[in-house]
């Protein structure tokens, strides 16, 4: 038995974040040149504004390049979890998965969140209008991972 779930991401969102980050960074560069040429009446305030705006612009650009900004496919099978993303494939066995939790985000049962924590990464998987699939994946993974309570009982 295996489950496959894809979280689609919009390309327009990535492009909008990159565009907005570039605009913020260019405004910071222009502020730098006005500061250097002496056109600023308050150089310290201009420098603080310039550094903050430039850093936020770079943060937006960097955030649009992270692997969570692209489509991600999660494949749960008997071997473990396989995550296919823009930068390649990450494979985790059930020994690598530390815990899994399921969150019901609203009372109507429309939005579910599955948190999967591995030794290297934390995956937050949103499920909209797919509560049964989220519950099935949670039960599938939770039955196969090692729990701390099980380890204490075997000692």
Residue, then its C-alpha position, 0 to 999 in steps of 0.5 A: x500500500x502506498x500514498x502519493x500526494x502533490x502540493x502544487x505551488x503557483x509560478x506566479x507567486x514565485x515571480x511576484x516575490x522575486x519581482x518585489x524583492x528586486x524592486x526593494x533591493x533596487x530602491x535600497x541601492x538608489x538610496x545608497x547612491x543618494x547617501x553617498x552623493x550627499x543628497x540625504x538630509x538625515x544620513x543615519x535614518x537613510x542608512x537604516x532604511x536602506x539596509x532594512x529595505x535591501x535585506x528584506x528584498x534579498x530575503x524575498x528573493x531567497x525565499x522564492x528560491x527555497x524548495x518549498x516554493x516549488x511543487x512537492x510530491x510526497x510518496x509514502x510507501x513501505x520503504x519510507x517517505x520519498x519527497x520529490x522537489x525542484x532540486x531533486x529527490x529526498x528519501x527517508x526511511x521510517x527510522x529517519x522519521x522522528x514523529x508525525x502529527x495531524x492538525x485539524x485547522x478548522x472545525x468544519x474539517x476543510x483544512x488539515x495539516x500533516x507535520x512530518x519531522x525527520x532528522x534533517x527536515x520538517x515537512x508541513x503538508x497542507x490538505x484542503x478538502x482531503x481529510x480522509x487522505x490525510x487521516x489515512x497517511x497519518x495512520x499509515x506513517x504513525x503505525x510504522x515509525x518508532x515511538x519513544x514509548x515503545x523503546x522504553x517498554x523494551x528496556 
